[in-house]
Amino acid sequence: MTQAIYNEIKKDLPLIEEGLKRKNGSQKLWRKLRSKYAVLIPELEGKVKVSGKISAGGSEFDYRPELEQLKEVILAYLIINPINKQSNDNIANKSEVLLHDDIRYSKDEVLLKKIEESKIYIRASDSDKKQIALEKIWDCFERLKTLYGDKKKQSLNELLNNVSHNSNELYSRLNQEFNELTKIGNEFQIRHFETNTKQIPSDHFREYLYFRVLSLISYCLNEINE
């Protein structure tokens, strides 16, 4: 995939996210993006199934299901068609090299798509999109805890056993990192925005937390894929 195509995806995914929030305007956005990606990425042609539409009282047709499918198809395309060097000019944290690392785990496509989506937002220059990236990578962190079942505590214990190489010390340190990040997620405005949660003070701190979580996720997924 070329840098130019990636840049278009980077611009369009946030538009799709906004379009999914309301029916009005979804048809216009769908038609625009369908035509655009038929040219940019011909392989995606026909991958999105258009459902039958019923309009009530002259209201607009709802094309949000098609936009959701398009988003999923684009994210899947990103996973299997990475580009050699994506622009990280808007990232100050030197851990940005992690964005180029491939995650070899292949058993949870939803998780991989969410990781790729978060990378698009963290590369943005404005704080709002970096905040979205942090929220999305935190969703991935919580999903990681349930790879082995819905009972989060038992699933996490199995995950830690599988990535700690039979080392009690490594198990303890990884478990401590999971607990610390869980605490941060509860105390700061990442997944919760109650009045008693703390604001993220800067984009530097957002990037620090983002790459800290991404590093842990990458380690765990690559280890269990060995």
N, C-alpha and C positions, 0 to 999 in steps of 0.2 A: 504494500500500500504506500502511496506517495504521501509526502508531507502535506501537499495541497488538499488531498482528500481527507486526511486526518483533521486538518484545520476546519474543513466544512462540517465534519461530524462534531467537532468540538463546539461549533456555533449552533448546530441544529438540535443536539440532544437537550439542552436547556429549553429550547422552544417547544420541543415535544412535551417535556415535563410540564410546562405551563399550559400547553394545549389540552393535556389530560385532565385539567382541573375543571373545565367547563365545556358544555356541548357547543355553545355558540362559537363559531370560528374554526371548529375542528375540521369541517369539510374543506374549507379554503386552505388550511394548513396541510391537510392530507394530500390534496391535489398538487399543491406546490412541491411538497417533498417527494411524492411519488414520481413526478416528472423529473425532478432533479436527480434522484438516485438511480433512475433508469439509465441516465447518462453517465453519472459518476461511477456507479458500481453495477454494471449490467447483470452480474451474477445474482443480484437480489430480486430481479424481475420475477414476479410470480410467487415469491416466498410469502407474501402477505395475502391472506384470504379476505376478500371484501364480502361482508355479510349483507343480507337484504335489509333495506331501510324502510321504515314506516314513519311518516311525519304526521304529527298531531296538530291540527289547527294552523297549518302553514308555518310551523316552527322549523328550524334548521334540522337537517339530518345529523345524526350523531356518528361521527367518524373516530371517536376516541378508541374503540376496539382496534381499528386499523392502525392508529398512531401507536398504540401499545405494542402491537405486533411488529411494527416497523422498528421501534426502539429495541426490541428483543433481537431482531434480525441483525441490526447494525452492531449491537454489542457482541453477538456471536461472531460476526465478521471480524471485529477487532481482535478477538481472542485467537482466531486462526490465521489472521493476516497482519501481524505486527509490522511496524516499520523500524528500520535500523536505528534512527535517531529522531526522537520526538522532541520538540522544543520545550525546554524547562526554564525559559528565560524569566518567567514570573514567579519562580520558586527560589527563595533565599536559602532554605535549609540544604546543606550539602548532601543529605541523605537522598536527594532527588535521583541519584543513580538507581535506587530501588525501583523506580518507575520503568526501567528498561529490563528488569529481570523477569524472565518467564516463570510462571508458576506451573509446575508439571502436573499438579493434581487434576484429575479429569472426571471425578465421580459426582461432582455437584456443579452443574452448569450454571445454575442460578447464582451461586456464590461467586463463580468466576466472572459472570457478567456484571455483578454488582461491584466487584473490585475494579474492573475495567472502567465502569461508569464513574467511580470515584476518582480515578486518575484523570479523567477529562476535566472534572471540576477543580481539582487541586492545582491544575496547570493554569487556571484563570488568574487574572490580575486583581479582580475585586474581591473584597472580603466576604460578600454574600455567597459567592460561588465556592470559595474556600470553606465556608461554614457548611455548605451542602456536602462538600467532599468529606468533611469530618463526620457528619451525620451518617453518610452512606458507608464509610469504612467502619464506623461503629456498629452499624447493622450487620456488616460482615463478621465483625468480632463476635457479636451475640449469636449469629448463625453458626459460627465455628464451634461454639460450645455444644451445639446439638447435632453434630455430625453423626453421633452414634445413638441417637434416640431423643425423644421429647423430654425425658427426665434430665434436666441440664446438669445437675451435680454428678450423676452417674456417667453421663456421656463425657463430661469434661475429665473425669477420672480416667476413663478408658483412653481418651485422647492423650492425656499426659503420660500414661503408661506406654503408649505407642511411640512417643517422640522423645522419651528421656533416656533411651539406650540402657535400660536396667540400672540407671544411676539414681540413687536416692537423693543425692545432692542436686542433680539436674532437675529431677522431678520437683523438688522443693523450690528451686529458684524459678522454674517456669510457672508453678502454681502461684508463687508470690507475685509474679508479673501479671498473671490473669486477675488475681484478686485486686492488685493495685489499679489496674486499668478499669476494672469493674467499678471500683470506688470512685475513680475520677469521672467515669461516665454518669454516675449517680449524683455527684456533687457539682459538676459543671454543666453549663447549658450546651449539652451535646445531644442527648436524647430526651432530656427533661428540662422544662422551662418554668418550673414553679418559682415563686418569688424568693424562696430560700436557696435556690441554686446560684452558683457563681458564674459571672460572665467570663467569656474567653477574652483576655485582655488585649491580644494582638494577633496579627496574622502569623507572626513568628511562632507564637505558642500553638496556634492552630496547626501549622506545619509540623512542629515538634510532635504533637500528639498524633497527627495523621501518620507520620512515618514510624513512630514507635509502634502503633497498632499494625500497620502494614508489614513491618518487619516480623512481628510475632506471627501474624497470619501466614506470611510466606514461608517462614521456617516450618511451621506445623504442617502445612499442606504439602510442602516438598518432602518432608520427612516421611509422612505416611504414604506417599506415592512411591517410595523407594521399593 
